[in-house]
Amino acid sequence: MRTSILLPLVKVTVLEDRALIERSGEVTLPQGATRLLVDGLPAVAVDRSLQAKLTGGMVTQASLRRSMRAVLPEALREQHTELARRGFEHEQALEQAQAEVRRLEVKRNLMQAARAEVLRAIAERTGAGEADPARWKEQLDTLRKEQTATDDALRQARRHEARLQRQHQQETRDILSRTERPEPTLDVRAELDVSHAAGGPATLTLTYLVPCAAWRPAYRAALRSTPEAATVTLECEAVVWQNTGEAWKDVTLAFSTARPTLGATPPRLQDDWLSLRDKTVREKQVVDVSIREEALQTTGEAGTTKAADALPGMDDGGEPVTLTATHKATVPSDGEAHRVALFAFTSPASSELVACPEQSPLVHRVARFDNTGPAVLLAGPVDLVREKGYVGRAQLKFSGRGERVKLGFGSEDSLRVSRQVDAGEEVARITGRRTRTQRVKLFVSNMGAKPADLAVEERMPVSEVEAVEVALLKDATKPAPTKVSEEGIVRFQLNLPPRSRQTVAFGFTVSSAAKVSGL
């Protein structure tokens, strides 16, 4: 026995480049084995991903079947619009021609009635002895000319109407022949062999994967500052694209960073031989070093740095994350971006003005706050908003729950920093020790009418070998830095009065032995 049913779509789990569709509904089954046909599946459904579950029964076999069916499709949007416009123009012209024919027929009837009235007046006036042949002749000539002209115009109008009627019928046949031509359509259905011991109602659940679907996280951060405190409200949304051929209407949406198709096979183990050798004469005499730029590989405030040529994707910190929408949503199959709200939270924040003169002469408003939301923050774009409105867009790095987050909320136009660098090098004649000195001068200006507290950050190298020493020049560094981190970040805390200018001096030395090369 075959039974054809339609299962409603209840849940969609969107992955990084595909989606897991779940359909579920109640079916009434007879006792014993039967075959169910589930219609209305998309053409892009992956055959090997089909799974079926039946409460109170058993599914012994599940597969997808595809068949071609000829249908009468609607015209394409552009073609339909053009044909409708042409049909409307023909109908308007035909209606005008028909109205002109009716007008001329009415005029001809009026002319005939007027001629009959003149002839009746001639008979009555002649019998009464009031004949006026000249005036009657003039009236009859005028009516004859008008009636002849009306008859000619009526014949032309009828010919024009008949021509438009034939043209309209031909155009209608042409439109039907072009828009009602059958074309093949692919129907996809799931064939399930199920068995139910007692028969009756049961819940059938069908899941399958589809391509042509993707999602990425997006955020909106609003900074609100008061004299007492500052807060950051962070809203998380999922931007969804799908062109699977089926509309997701009023479904529960879940968004996952799992990659189920990535290879999980461990690599084959091979022997790794270690050998010892004596150092060469050059290796005993020379220490090779180099200066390199290195990004800190941490999460949270420092962020995570990827290679420039990495494929675009989602950064979830290495652990799959699943986020669920707060309400049911509808996503049509149009390939356009649709936003779905996930969660939002408000966290106390610390706000300060920070300048990094080596990177930019601008001073930025930076806020730091804890991730007090219900889930981790995936890497994604964030729209920045302050009291006066939208200030720009930044990139939010991956942050775990409770982790510190750092965001910049635009620049302060009233503050500027100018930077000058002076570098020199000395070599000791006896020992050959090389000392390179770098002095930096920062000119900080406050052109506004209000005082400002500003943090200025500079950096100095960090040595990883004993043959190279890096030291801060305390005498050449004024004012004294408030903090020097292990990564070489030197921080100055300044208080700038209105319309004032301050100078910050900063210097360091890099000293290396004579056997060091590469600097």
C-alpha positions in Angstrom: 0.0 0.0 0.0 1.3 3.4 -1.0 0.4 6.6 0.9 1.4 10.1 -0.3 1.8 12.8 2.4 3.3 16.3 2.9 5.4 16.9 6.0 5.7 20.5 7.2 9.1 22.1 7.7 9.6 22.7 11.4 13.3 23.4 12.0 16.4 24.4 10.0 20.0 24.2 11.3 22.2 26.4 9.1 25.8 25.4 8.9 28.7 27.4 7.5 28.0 26.4 3.8 24.9 24.2 4.0 21.7 23.5 6.0 20.1 20.6 7.8 16.4 20.5 7.2 14.0 18.8 9.6 10.4 18.0 8.6 8.0 16.5 11.1 4.3 15.7 11.2 1.7 13.2 12.4 0.6 10.4 10.0 -2.0 7.7 10.3 -0.6 4.2 9.5 -2.3 0.9 9.0 -1.2 -2.2 10.9 1.9 -3.8 9.5 4.2 -2.7 6.7 3.4 0.2 4.3 5.2 2.5 1.9 5.1 6.3 2.5 5.8 8.9 -0.2 6.8 12.3 1.1 6.4 14.9 -1.6 7.6 18.5 -1.9 11.3 18.0 -1.2 13.8 20.3 -2.9 15.8 19.2 -5.9 19.1 19.9 -4.2 18.5 17.5 -1.3 21.5 15.3 -0.7 20.6 11.6 -1.1 23.0 10.1 1.4 22.0 12.5 4.1 18.3 11.4 4.3 17.3 10.1 7.7 13.8 9.1 8.9 12.4 8.4 12.4 9.0 7.0 13.3 7.6 7.1 16.9 6.2 3.7 17.9 7.3 2.1 14.6 10.3 1.3 12.5 11.7 2.7 9.2 13.3 -0.1 7.2 14.3 1.8 4.1 14.5 5.5 3.1 15.6 6.9 -0.3 15.0 9.9 -2.6 13.4 9.5 -6.0 13.5 12.1 -8.7 11.1 12.3 -11.7 10.5 14.8 -14.5 7.0 16.3 -15.0 5.8 18.7 -17.7 4.0 21.8 -16.5 2.8 25.0 -17.9 5.0 27.6 -16.4 4.4 31.3 -16.0 6.3 33.6 -18.3 9.5 35.1 -17.0 9.1 38.3 -15.1 10.6 40.5 -17.8 8.7 38.7 -20.6 5.5 38.7 -18.7 5.8 42.5 -18.0 6.5 43.2 -21.7 3.6 41.0 -23.0 1.2 42.6 -20.4 2.2 46.1 -21.5 1.7 45.3 -25.2 -1.6 43.6 -24.5 -2.8 46.6 -22.5 -1.8 49.0 -25.3 -3.8 46.9 -27.9 -6.8 46.8 -25.6 -6.7 50.6 -25.1 -6.5 51.2 -28.9 -9.3 48.8 -29.6 -11.6 50.4 -27.0 -10.9 53.8 -28.5 -11.7 52.6 -32.0 -15.0 51.0 -30.7 -15.9 54.3 -29.0 -15.2 56.2 -32.2 -17.5 53.9 -34.2 -20.3 54.3 -31.6 -19.9 58.1 -31.7 -20.2 58.2 -35.5 -23.2 55.9 -35.5 -25.0 58.2 -33.0 -24.1 61.2 -35.2 -25.4 59.5 -38.3 -28.7 58.7 -36.5 -28.9 62.3 -35.5 -28.4 63.4 -39.1 -31.2 61.1 -40.3 -33.5 62.4 -37.6 -32.7 66.0 -38.6 -33.4 65.3 -42.3 -36.8 63.7 -41.4 -37.6 66.7 -39.3 -36.8 69.1 -42.2 -39.0 67.1 -44.6 -41.9 67.1 -42.1 -41.5 70.9 -41.7 -41.6 71.3 -45.6 -44.9 69.3 -45.8 -46.5 71.2 -43.0 -45.4 74.7 -44.1 -46.4 74.0 -47.8 -49.9 73.0 -46.7 -50.2 76.1 -44.6 -49.1 78.4 -47.5 -45.8 79.4 -45.9 -43.4 78.0 -48.4 -39.7 79.0 -48.2 -37.9 76.9 -50.9 -34.5 78.8 -50.6 -34.1 78.2 -46.9 -35.3 74.5 -47.2 -32.9 73.9 -50.0 -30.0 75.3 -47.9 -30.9 73.1 -44.9 -31.2 70.0 -47.0 -27.8 70.6 -48.7 -26.1 71.2 -45.3 -27.6 67.9 -43.9 -26.6 66.0 -47.1 -22.9 67.1 -46.8 -22.8 66.3 -43.0 -24.4 62.9 -43.6 -22.0 62.1 -46.4 -19.0 63.0 -44.3 -20.3 61.0 -41.3 -20.9 57.9 -43.5 -17.3 58.1 -44.9 -15.8 58.5 -41.4 -18.0 55.7 -40.1 -16.8 53.3 -42.8 -13.1 54.2 -42.0 -13.7 53.7 -38.3 -15.2 50.3 -38.8 -12.3 49.2 -41.0 -9.9 50.4 -38.4 -11.8 48.6 -35.6 -11.8 45.4 -37.6 -8.0 45.7 -38.3 -7.3 46.2 -34.5 -9.6 43.3 -33.7 -7.7 40.9 -36.0 -4.3 42.3 -34.6 -5.5 41.8 -31.0 -6.5 38.2 -31.7 -3.2 37.4 -33.4 -1.3 39.0 -30.5 -3.3 37.0 -28.0 -2.6 33.7 -29.8 1.1 34.6 -30.0 1.2 35.3 -26.2 -0.5 32.0 -25.4 1.9 30.1 -27.7 4.9 31.7 -26.1 3.9 31.5 -22.4 2.0 28.2 -22.2 4.6 26.0 -23.7 5.2 23.0 -21.4 8.6 22.6 -19.8 10.0 19.8 -17.7 10.0 20.2 -13.9 11.9 18.0 -11.4 9.8 16.4 -8.7 11.6 15.0 -5.6 10.0 12.7 -3.1 11.2 10.5 -0.3 10.2 6.8 -0.4 10.0 5.3 3.1 9.2 1.6 3.9 7.8 1.7 7.5 6.0 -0.8 9.7 3.8 -0.2 12.7 2.7 -3.0 15.0 -0.6 -1.7 16.1 -1.4 1.0 13.5 -2.8 4.4 14.2 -1.3 7.9 14.5 2.4 8.3 14.7 5.0 11.1 14.4 7.3 10.9 11.4 10.5 13.0 11.3 12.5 13.5 8.2 16.0 15.2 8.0 18.3 15.9 5.1 21.1 18.2 4.0 20.8 20.9 1.3 23.6 23.1 -0.2 23.1 26.7 -1.3 22.7 28.0 2.3 25.1 29.9 4.6 25.2 32.2 7.6 27.6 34.6 9.3 27.3 36.4 12.6 26.9 40.2 12.7 26.8 42.6 15.7 25.7 46.1 16.7 27.4 47.7 19.7 26.1 50.9 21.3 28.2 52.8 23.8 26.4 55.0 26.3 28.5 57.1 28.6 27.5 59.1 31.7 29.6 61.0 34.2 29.1 58.1 36.6 29.6 55.0 34.4 29.5 53.6 30.8 27.7 50.7 29.4 27.9 48.7 26.1 24.8 47.1 24.6 25.8 44.3 22.2 23.2 42.8 19.8 24.0 39.7 17.9 22.3 38.7 14.7 22.7 35.9 12.1 22.8 37.0 8.5 21.3 34.1 6.4 21.5 33.4 2.7 19.6 30.5 1.1 18.7 29.6 -2.5 17.6 25.9 -1.9 14.4 26.1 -3.8 12.1 25.8 -0.7 10.9 28.7 1.4 11.7 28.5 5.2 8.4 29.9 6.5 7.8 30.2 10.3 10.5 27.7 11.2 12.8 27.4 14.2 16.3 28.5 13.1 19.5 27.2 14.6 23.0 28.3 13.5 26.0 26.1 14.0 29.7 26.4 13.3 30.2 22.6 13.1 31.9 21.3 10.0 30.5 17.7 9.7 32.2 16.9 6.3 35.8 17.8 7.3 38.1 14.9 7.4 38.7 13.5 10.9 41.1 10.8 10.1 44.3 11.1 12.1 47.5 11.3 10.2 49.7 8.3 9.6 52.5 8.1 12.1 56.1 8.0 10.7 59.5 7.6 12.2 61.1 10.9 13.1 64.9 10.4 13.5 67.0 12.9 15.6 70.7 13.1 15.1 73.5 15.1 16.8 76.4 16.9 15.1 79.1 19.3 16.0 78.7 23.0 15.5 80.5 24.5 12.6 83.1 27.2 13.1 80.7 29.9 12.0 77.9 28.7 14.4 80.4 28.8 17.3 81.4 32.4 16.5 78.2 34.0 15.2 74.7 34.2 16.6 72.1 34.7 13.9 69.1 36.8 15.0 66.3 38.7 13.2 63.7 41.3 14.0 60.1 40.1 13.3 56.6 41.3 13.8 54.5 38.9 15.7 50.7 39.1 16.5 49.7 37.7 19.9 47.7 34.5 19.4 45.1 35.0 22.1 41.4 35.5 22.2 39.3 38.3 23.7 40.8 41.8 23.8 43.9 41.0 21.7 42.0 39.1 19.1 43.0 36.3 16.8 45.1 36.9 13.6 44.7 34.7 10.6 46.8 34.4 7.5 46.0 36.9 4.8 45.3 34.2 2.2 43.0 32.1 4.5 39.6 31.2 3.1 36.7 33.2 4.4 34.9 31.4 7.2 33.9 31.6 10.8 36.2 31.6 13.8 34.7 29.7 16.6 37.8 29.1 18.7 38.1 25.5 17.7 34.9 24.3 19.4 31.6 24.0 17.5 28.9 26.4 18.7 25.2 26.3 18.1 23.0 29.4 18.5 19.2 29.4 18.4 17.0 32.3 17.2 14.8 33.9 19.8 11.7 33.5 17.7 10.5 31.7 14.6 11.5 33.4 11.3 10.8 33.2 7.6 13.7 33.1 5.0 12.6 33.0 1.4 14.6 31.2 -1.2 15.9 34.3 -3.1 19.7 34.3 -2.4 19.4 37.6 -0.5 20.7 38.4 2.9 18.2 38.2 5.8 18.9 39.1 9.4 17.6 37.0 12.3 18.0 38.2 16.0 20.0 35.8 18.3 20.6 37.5 21.6 21.5 40.9 23.2 23.1 41.9 26.5 24.2 45.1 28.3 27.5 45.1 30.2 29.3 47.7 32.3 32.3 49.1 30.4 35.4 51.2 30.9 35.9 53.9 28.3 39.0 55.8 27.6 40.8 57.8 24.9 43.8 55.9 23.4 46.4 56.9 20.8 48.8 54.6 19.0 51.0 57.2 17.1 53.0 54.5 15.3 49.8 53.3 13.6 47.7 56.5 13.2 47.8 60.2 14.3 44.1 59.9 15.4 42.9 59.4 18.9 40.2 56.8 19.4 37.5 56.2 22.0 38.1 52.6 23.2 35.7 50.7 25.4 36.4 47.5 27.3 33.7 45.3 28.7 33.1 41.7 29.7 31.1 39.2 27.6 28.1 38.7 29.9 26.0 37.3 27.2 24.5 33.8 27.0 27.0 32.5 24.5 30.5 33.1 23.1 31.0 35.9 20.6 32.0 34.6 17.2 34.3 36.7 15.0 32.3 39.0 12.7 31.6 42.6 11.7 30.2 45.0 14.3 28.3 48.3 13.7 29.5 50.9 16.2 27.0 53.4 17.6 27.5 56.2 20.1 25.1 58.8 21.6 25.2 60.9 18.4 24.6 57.9 16.1 26.5 55.5 13.8 30.3 56.0 13.9 31.6 53.2 11.7 32.2 49.4 11.5 34.9 47.3 13.0 35.7 43.6 13.3 34.9 41.7 16.5 37.3 38.9 17.4 36.3 35.6 19.0 35.6 36.0 22.7 34.5 33.4 25.3 31.9 33.9 27.9 33.2 36.2 30.7 36.2 37.2 28.6 37.3 40.8 28.2 36.3 42.5 24.9 37.9 45.6 23.4 36.1 47.8 20.8 37.0 51.2 19.3 34.1 53.6 18.9 35.5 56.1 16.4 38.0 59.0 16.7 38.0 62.3 18.6 38.6 65.1 16.2 39.7 67.6 18.8 42.8 65.5 19.7 45.9 64.9 17.5 49.3 63.3 17.9 52.4 64.0 15.8 55.3 61.6 15.9 59.0 62.1 15.2 61.7 59.4 15.3 65.5 59.8 15.6 67.6 56.7 15.4 71.4 56.3 15.8 74.0 53.5 16.1 77.4 53.2 17.9 80.0 50.4 17.8 82.6 50.0 20.6 86.1 49.9 19.2 87.5 47.4 21.6 84.7 44.9 22.2 82.8 45.5 18.9 79.5 45.7 20.8 76.9 47.4 18.7 74.3 49.7 20.4 71.4 51.2 18.4 69.4 54.0 20.0 66.0 55.1 19.0 64.3 58.3 20.4 60.7 59.2 19.8 59.0 62.5 20.3 55.3 62.8 20.5 53.5 66.1 20.2 50.0 65.8 21.7 47.5 68.6 21.0 44.0 69.2 22.5 42.2 71.7 20.3 38.9 71.3 22.1 37.3 73.4 24.8 37.2 70.5 27.4 40.0 68.7 29.3 40.8 65.2 28.2 42.5 62.2 29.8 44.6 60.4 27.1 46.5 57.1 27.1 49.4 57.0 24.6 50.9 53.6 23.7 54.3 53.1 22.0 56.2 49.9 21.6 59.8 48.7 21.9 61.5 45.4 20.9 61.6 42.4 23.2 64.7 40.2 23.2 64.5 36.4 23.2 68.3 35.7 23.4 70.9 36.7 25.9 73.3 38.1 23.3 70.8 41.0 22.6 69.7 43.4 25.4 66.9 45.9 25.1 66.7 48.7 27.7 64.4 51.7 28.2 66.2 55.0 28.5 64.7 56.3 31.7 66.5 59.7 31.4 65.2 60.2 27.9 61.7 59.1 28.7 59.5 62.0 30.0 57.0 61.8 31.6 57.6 58.4 33.2 55.5 55.6 31.7 52.7 54.3 33.8 53.2 50.7 32.5 55.6 48.7 30.4 54.2 45.3 29.5 56.1 42.1 28.8 55.3 42.4 25.1 57.1 45.8 25.0 54.0 48.1 25.1 54.9 51.3 26.8 51.9 53.2 28.1 51.7 56.9 29.0 48.8 58.5 30.9 48.3 62.2 30.1 45.9 64.9 31.2 45.4 67.5 28.5 43.9 70.9 29.5 41.7 72.7 26.9 43.6 74.1 23.9 47.0 72.8 25.1 49.9 70.9 23.8 52.2 68.5 25.5 55.4 66.7 24.4 56.2 63.1 25.3 59.8 61.8 24.9 60.5 58.1 24.7 63.7 56.2 24.0 65.3 52.8 24.1 68.5 51.0 23.2 69.2 47.7 21.5 72.6 46.4 22.4 74.1 43.3 20.8 77.5 41.6 21.1 80.0 41.6 18.2 79.1 37.9 17.3 75.5 38.8 16.7 74.4 39.1 13.0 71.1 39.9 11.4 70.2 43.1 13.2 
